[in-house]
Amino acid sequence: LRWRRFLLTTYNTLVELDMDLRENHIEHILRDITSLSHLYDTFKQNSKQVRRAFQDLFLNRYDTFIQAQKKLEENKVTIAKHTNNMKIAEGTLLKLNEIMTKTPPSSENFPLLQSKIKKARTVASDAIHYKRILEDENLKLARLIEMIIQQNEKPFATEFIGRAKHFDHRIIALLNKVAYAFDASLWEKARHSQRINHYFKESTIKGKLSSLTYLKYYLKSLNIEKLSEEQRSLFSLIPYLESLHRRSLLYFSAEIENAMRFKTVVASIDKHLDVETTLSYEKAVESISKNLPNLIFIDQQLPELKILLKRLKIMGVIETIVLVLVVKQASETFLEQVKKIHINYLLPTEGSNLAFTHTLTRILEET
């Protein structure tokens, strides 16, 4: 949720560098992200409106409440009519009484006025009577409605909020998965783009091409004193992204000096790599069985080399991990030969520490 705007900005930036990134697979995932984001924003807004949900999802489907509410509203309309009739009758009475005071009993209009006054009094009396009956009924209906609300609103809110949290977590989990797939696909394609690689080499952006590398570069370019809340939230993503980028390396070494050198160089390249070294075949197999490493480095001169490769094949993991053969000298011809036994890279030990570090860095960046 904190990442999505930056993720889309990164996508647009990379597409500007190489339009070939705008291909079907990535576009489909992008549409999924957009659709899910819209769904989540709508859901989040609606999930805050507990009272409205109580009205729409519970009260508007509760027959007793609906009937009481309908009758209450109908009564209010009828009460208004009775009130109006009462006011008209009272106004008529005032006028008739005024005329009556000016009309002598001997007048032929006197009985007619008496009849009209009696009728007006009856209308007013009936209006008051029926109005009171309906008002009493509405008082009971209002109490019934209030009782239904009081008995059900709190349990509904508890259930609603609980379910909202459940679906909130589920939608976020889906967003995370889709965003992860989008991010992985985007940078996988970007790493094979000559234009993007050239741009990164010419810029101050250093490290393996990834959102983590690009985010660090972006944050360094900002003025710390003028950060928006959204930009500040991006800083907290770095530890999370670093945990996703954390990889494990196992080095099955023939000599303790090689193992120590390897550990020192790896630590200088990337602090997010977990390194384990061993001189024992049994410990190497145990480590692989317990926690399959991302990369396995094996010294060429080890007598157990072929046995370990066979073990990895039996375990069914030889094609899912990166295997690096540590040799004295490397050549393209030899690399082509060992690729047949699932060796992905060669790491030569002869030469300077700088050359060793450069080759190891390239292997880690490419994998």
Secondary structure by P-SEA (a helix, b strand, c coil): cccaaaaaaaaaaaaaaccccccaaaaaaaaaaaaaaaaaaaaaaaaaaaaaaaaaccccccaaaaaaaaaaaaaaaaaaaaaaaaaaaaaaaaaaaaaaaaccccccaaaaaaaaaaaaaaaaaaaaaaaaaaaaaaaaaaaaaaaaaaacaaaaaaaaaaaaaaaaaaaaaaaaaaaaaaaaaaaaaaaacaaaaaaaaaccccccccaaaaaaaaaaacccccccaaaaaaaaaaaaaaaaabbbbbbbcccaaaaaaaaaaaaaccccbbbbbbccaaaaaaaaaaccccbbbbbccccaaaaaaaaaaaacccccbbbbbbcccccaaaaaaaccccccbbbbccccaaaaaaaaaaaaaac
